[in-house]
């Protein structure tokens, strides 16, 4: 146990040793007081182009020279305005408005409140939310409510609201689609919130684009709002800019954070359709969207995000994503041939495999053991129970990826 006053996230301090101390970052590497580590999970999925990408660092420095935090209720500024225009241009069609917040969780809270406000202001008594089994949308009360219930939120159950849960889509997703059709047809469904194609913290579980397209079609038939939580899947993780692009669908509300600034600084945005915005647009002040955070649209964060967006616009990003996906596939095939692993799966740049162990699930003891094993070999991984996944920055080299998967294959339990 460390003597530090710091309380780390998702850490049982009674069991965990003191962590390495990060001293510098660059590319796909975190330098520490115990030696360099390859950041094989993009520091919890936020680092896209690489640590300390020069263009993003320069935007932070330049903006900090003349702007710090500015209240965003009653004032505006160029970084937020320019970023909003760029996001609307890059988003799936129909998303015309951008509301800023500061984390993935808050972007989803905003989305849920927008959806419920839409129906209230439309004069229709819709308030039910549908979710997919095994989902994760954040750690605030609303986001926990629409996520999977388990050991990590059991203590807060009295505060959480009920939702309608759909079975995880398997194969063509027929059971999932049928269940949602029944719920939507009842006429009380306000919104369906989902992680498109990949359930991240739920174990990197993956489903087909045609299922996503089918769910969108049901939403259209019954007037249900579709909320796409692209906090993890956005900015190329699934091999396309947005996971929704694989299915050719556009949500009514889209949540983005993590890679939005390239991982350099916190920022989130919730993009909404014009219909959702117009439901709150009124001479009646009671229909105002009553939500904010103290650091809404922080100018320095917006400038970092705008620099990240410009990299997408100016760089051959699709080629880079395709190359990394091919590299991952090659190494995943080698792991899949090892009988100690099962259920290999990949979606774009994300690759995952399950350890064949007796104590599966989120609290599997194998997870901390393989994490410690990889740490000793210069690789930072953070398995989800018995699920090992590799979700690296896009700048990772073939040699670095070999080191990552080599450490996994070298594990002996």
C-alpha positions in Angstrom: 0.0 0.0 0.0 1.3 3.4 -1.0 1.7 6.3 1.6 0.4 8.7 -1.0 -2.7 10.8 -0.2 -4.0 10.1 -3.7 -7.1 7.8 -4.1 -6.7 6.3 -7.6 -9.7 5.3 -9.8 -10.8 1.7 -10.1 -8.1 0.7 -7.6 -8.3 -1.4 -4.5 -5.5 0.1 -2.5 -5.6 -2.7 0.0 -4.4 -5.1 -2.8 -2.5 -2.9 -5.3 1.2 -2.0 -5.0 2.3 1.6 -5.4 2.1 2.4 -9.1 4.9 3.6 -11.3 5.3 7.4 -11.5 4.9 8.8 -15.0 7.6 11.4 -15.8 7.1 12.1 -19.5 5.1 10.9 -22.6 5.8 10.7 -26.3 4.3 8.8 -29.1 3.0 5.5 -27.8 5.3 5.6 -24.7 4.9 6.6 -21.1 8.2 7.2 -19.4 8.2 6.2 -15.7 10.5 6.1 -12.8 10.8 2.3 -13.4 11.4 2.6 -17.1 9.4 3.1 -20.3 6.0 1.6 -20.9 4.2 1.1 -24.2 0.7 2.6 -23.7 -1.2 -0.2 -25.2 -4.6 1.1 -24.2 -4.2 4.7 -25.1 -4.4 5.8 -21.4 -7.9 4.6 -21.1 -8.8 5.1 -24.8 -8.1 8.8 -25.0 -4.8 9.1 -26.9 -5.4 8.9 -30.7 -2.5 10.3 -32.8 0.0 9.8 -30.0 1.1 11.4 -26.7 2.1 15.0 -26.9 1.2 15.4 -30.6 3.1 18.6 -31.6 0.1 20.3 -33.4 -2.1 19.8 -30.3 0.5 20.9 -27.9 1.1 24.0 -29.9 -2.6 24.9 -30.0 -2.7 24.6 -26.2 0.3 26.8 -25.7 -0.8 29.4 -28.2 -4.3 29.6 -26.8 -3.1 29.8 -23.2 -1.1 32.8 -24.1 -4.3 34.9 -24.4 -7.3 32.9 -23.0 -8.0 30.8 -20.0 -11.4 29.7 -18.7 -14.3 32.0 -19.9 -17.9 31.6 -18.7 -19.9 30.1 -21.6 -23.3 31.3 -20.4 -23.6 34.7 -22.0 -20.2 34.7 -23.7 -18.6 32.8 -26.5 -15.1 32.5 -28.1 -13.5 31.5 -31.3 -12.1 28.1 -30.3 -15.6 26.9 -29.3 -17.3 28.4 -32.4 -14.8 27.0 -34.9 -14.7 23.6 -33.2 -18.5 23.4 -33.3 -18.6 24.1 -37.0 -15.9 21.5 -37.7 -17.7 18.9 -35.6 -21.0 19.4 -37.4 -19.2 19.1 -40.7 -17.6 15.8 -39.7 -20.5 14.3 -37.8 -23.1 11.9 -39.3 -25.7 13.9 -41.2 -28.5 15.8 -39.4 -26.5 16.7 -36.3 -26.5 20.5 -36.3 -26.0 21.6 -32.7 -23.0 21.1 -30.3 -23.3 21.3 -26.5 -20.0 21.2 -24.6 -19.1 19.5 -21.3 -16.0 18.0 -19.8 -16.1 14.2 -19.8 -17.7 11.2 -21.4 -20.0 10.7 -18.5 -21.3 14.3 -18.6 -21.7 14.1 -22.4 -24.1 11.2 -21.8 -25.9 12.9 -19.0 -26.4 15.8 -21.3 -27.8 13.5 -24.0 -30.3 11.8 -21.6 -31.5 15.2 -20.4 -31.9 16.4 -24.0 -33.9 13.4 -24.9 -36.3 13.7 -21.9 -36.6 17.5 -22.5 -37.4 16.9 -26.1 -40.4 14.7 -25.2 -41.6 16.9 -22.3 -41.5 20.0 -24.5 -43.2 18.1 -27.3 -46.1 17.4 -25.0 -45.8 13.6 -25.2 -45.5 11.5 -22.0 -42.4 9.5 -23.1 -39.8 8.8 -20.5 -38.6 5.2 -20.8 -34.9 4.6 -21.9 -33.8 1.4 -23.6 -30.3 0.1 -23.2 -28.2 -2.9 -24.4 -27.3 -5.6 -21.8 -23.6 -5.2 -20.7 -23.3 -1.5 -21.6 -21.2 1.1 -19.9 -21.9 4.8 -20.3 -20.1 6.4 -17.3 -20.0 6.7 -13.6 -22.4 9.5 -12.8 -25.9 8.6 -11.5 -27.7 8.9 -14.9 -24.9 7.1 -16.8 -24.8 4.3 -14.2 -28.6 3.9 -14.5 -28.3 3.3 -18.3 -25.3 1.0 -17.9 -24.9 -2.6 -16.7 -25.7 -3.2 -13.0 -22.9 -5.0 -11.1 -20.3 -4.9 -8.3 -19.0 -1.5 -9.5 -22.3 0.3 -8.9 -24.2 -1.9 -6.5 -23.7 0.6 -3.6 -25.5 3.3 -5.5 -28.5 1.3 -6.6 -31.0 3.4 -4.4 -30.2 6.4 -6.5 -30.5 4.8 -10.0 -33.6 4.9 -12.2 -35.0 1.9 -14.0 -34.5 1.3 -17.7 -35.6 -1.3 -20.3 -32.8 -3.7 -21.1 -32.3 -5.4 -24.5 -30.3 -8.7 -24.9 -26.8 -8.2 -26.3 -27.0 -8.7 -30.1 -25.7 -12.1 -31.1 -25.3 -13.0 -34.8 -28.0 -11.2 -36.8 -29.4 -9.7 -33.6 -32.9 -11.1 -34.2 -33.7 -11.4 -30.5 -32.4 -7.9 -29.8 -34.4 -6.4 -32.6 -37.6 -8.2 -31.7 -37.3 -7.1 -28.1 -36.8 -3.5 -29.1 -39.7 -3.6 -31.6 -42.0 -4.7 -28.8 -40.8 -1.9 -26.4 -40.9 0.8 -29.1 -44.4 -0.1 -30.3 -45.8 0.5 -26.8 -45.4 4.2 -27.4 -43.6 5.1 -24.1 -40.0 4.9 -25.3 -38.1 8.2 -25.3 -34.7 7.0 -26.4 -32.4 4.1 -27.1 -28.9 4.7 -26.0 -26.1 2.4 -27.2 -22.4 2.0 -27.8 -22.3 1.4 -31.5 -20.6 -1.9 -32.5 -18.4 -2.3 -29.5 -19.3 -2.4 -25.8 -16.1 -1.1 -24.2 -15.9 -1.5 -20.5 -18.4 -4.4 -20.8 -15.6 -6.6 -22.1 -15.0 -5.3 -25.7 -18.1 -7.2 -26.9 -18.8 -6.6 -30.5 -21.9 -6.8 -32.7 -22.6 -6.4 -36.4 -23.3 -3.1 -38.2 -26.6 -4.6 -39.6 -27.9 -4.8 -36.0 -27.2 -1.1 -35.5 -29.0 -0.3 -38.8 -31.9 -2.5 -37.7 -32.2 -0.6 -34.4 -32.1 2.7 -36.2 -34.9 1.6 -38.4 -37.1 0.6 -35.4 -36.4 4.1 -33.9 -37.6 5.7 -37.1 -40.7 3.6 -37.3 -41.8 4.5 -33.7 -40.3 8.0 -33.3 -37.7 6.9 -30.7 -34.6 9.0 -30.3 -31.3 7.2 -30.9 -28.4 8.2 -28.7 -25.0 7.0 -30.0 -22.4 6.9 -27.2 -19.3 7.3 -29.4 -17.1 8.4 -26.4 -14.8 5.4 -26.9 -15.7 4.3 -30.5 -15.4 7.7 -32.1 -12.3 9.1 -33.7 -11.3 6.0 -35.6 -11.2 3.3 -33.0 -13.5 1.0 -35.0 -11.7 1.7 -38.3 -13.9 4.6 -39.4 -14.2 8.1 -38.0 -17.5 7.1 -36.2 -18.7 3.6 -35.5 -22.1 4.7 -36.8 -20.4 5.1 -40.3 -20.1 1.3 -40.6 -23.9 1.0 -40.6 -24.6 4.1 -42.6 -26.8 5.5 -39.8 -27.0 8.9 -38.1 -28.2 9.2 -34.5 -30.4 11.9 -33.2 -27.8 12.6 -30.5 -24.1 11.7 -30.5 -21.7 11.8 -27.5 -18.0 12.3 -28.0 -15.1 12.8 -25.6 -11.8 10.8 -25.0 -10.2 11.2 -28.4 -11.8 14.5 -29.1 -8.7 16.4 -28.0 -6.4 13.6 -29.0 -6.1 12.7 -25.3 -4.3 15.9 -24.3 -6.9 17.6 -22.1 -10.5 16.9 -21.0 -13.4 18.0 -23.2 -16.6 16.5 -24.3 -19.4 17.4 -26.7 -23.0 16.2 -27.2 -24.2 16.8 -30.8 -27.9 17.0 -31.3 -30.3 17.1 -34.3 -32.1 20.3 -35.1 -35.4 18.8 -33.9 -33.9 18.2 -30.5 -32.6 21.8 -30.4 -35.9 23.3 -31.6 -37.9 21.5 -28.9 -35.9 23.6 -26.4 -36.0 26.8 -28.5 -38.9 29.0 -27.2 -39.9 32.4 -25.9 -40.9 30.4 -22.8 -37.8 30.4 -20.5 -39.1 27.3 -18.8 -38.1 25.3 -21.9 -34.4 26.4 -21.6 -32.0 23.5 -21.5 -30.9 23.8 -17.9 -27.4 22.2 -17.8 -23.9 23.4 -17.6 -20.6 22.7 -15.9 -18.1 25.4 -14.6 -15.7 24.5 -17.4 -18.1 24.3 -20.3 -16.2 24.9 -23.6 -12.9 25.7 -22.0 -11.1 27.7 -24.7 -7.8 25.8 -24.3 -9.5 22.4 -24.5 -11.5 23.6 -27.5 -8.3 24.7 -29.2 -6.7 21.3 -28.6 -9.7 19.6 -30.0 -9.7 21.8 -33.1 -6.1 21.0 -33.7 -7.0 17.3 -33.4 -9.8 17.7 -35.9 -7.4 19.5 -38.3 -5.1 16.5 -38.2 -8.1 14.3 -39.3 -8.8 16.7 -42.1 -5.1 17.0 -43.3 -3.7 13.6 -42.6 -4.2 10.2 -44.4 -6.0 8.9 -41.4 -8.0 6.2 -43.1 -4.8 4.6 -44.4 -3.3 4.8 -41.0 -6.3 3.1 -39.4 -6.3 0.4 -42.1 -2.6 -0.3 -41.5 -3.0 -0.6 -37.7 -6.0 -2.8 -38.1 -4.0 -5.1 -40.4 -1.2 -5.2 -37.9 -3.6 -6.1 -35.1 -5.2 -8.8 -37.1 -1.9 -10.5 -37.8 -0.9 -10.6 -34.2 -4.4 -11.6 -33.0 -4.3 -14.6 -35.3 -1.1 -15.8 -33.4 -2.8 -15.4 -30.0 -6.0 -17.1 -31.3 -3.9 -20.2 -32.1 -2.8 -20.5 -28.4 -5.2 -22.8 -26.4 -4.8 -20.5 -23.3 -6.9 -17.9 -25.1 -10.4 -17.9 -26.6 -13.0 -15.7 -28.3 -10.6 -13.5 -30.4 -12.3 -10.5 -31.8 -11.5 -7.3 -33.6 -13.2 -4.1 -34.8 -10.9 -1.8 -36.6 -8.0 -0.9 -34.4 -9.4 -2.7 -31.3 -8.4 -6.3 -30.7 -9.4 -8.4 -27.8 -9.2 -12.0 -26.5 -10.4 -13.8 -23.4 -8.1 -15.7 -21.0 -9.3 -19.3 -20.7 -9.5 -19.3 -16.9 -11.9 -20.6 -14.3 -12.6 -17.3 -12.6 -14.1 -15.3 -15.5 -15.9 -12.0 -15.2 -14.9 -8.5 -14.1 -13.3 -9.6 -10.8 -11.3 -12.4 -12.4 -8.0 -12.7 -10.6 -6.1 -13.4 -13.8 -6.6 -9.8 -14.9 -4.4 -8.2 -12.2 -1.8 -11.0 -12.7 -1.4 -10.5 -16.4 -1.4 -6.7 -15.9 1.6 -7.0 -13.5 3.3 -9.5 -15.8 3.1 -7.0 -18.7 4.2 -4.1 -16.6 7.4 -6.0 -15.9 7.9 -6.3 -19.6 7.5 -2.6 -20.4 3.8 -2.8 -21.5 0.8 -1.1 -19.9 -2.4 -3.1 -20.2 -5.5 -3.0 -18.1 -7.6 -6.1 -18.7 -11.3 -6.1 -18.1 -11.6 -9.1 -15.9 -10.3 -12.0 -18.0 -10.6 -10.0 -21.2 -7.3 -8.7 -22.6 -7.6 -6.0 -25.1 -5.1 -3.8 -27.1 -6.3 -0.4 -28.1 -3.2 1.6 -28.9 -2.4 5.1 -30.2 -2.4 5.2 -34.0 1.3 6.0 -34.1 2.4 2.7 -32.5 5.0 0.9 -34.5 5.1 -2.8 -35.6 8.0 -3.4 -33.2 6.0 -1.9 -30.3 2.9 -3.9 -31.1 5.1 -7.0 -31.3 6.3 -6.2 -27.8 2.7 -5.8 -26.5 1.4 -9.0 -27.9 4.6 -10.8 -27.1 4.1 -9.9 -23.4 0.6 -11.3 -23.5 1.8 -14.6 -25.2 4.6 -14.8 -22.6 2.2 -14.9 -19.7 2.0 -18.3 -17.9 -0.7 -17.6 -15.4 
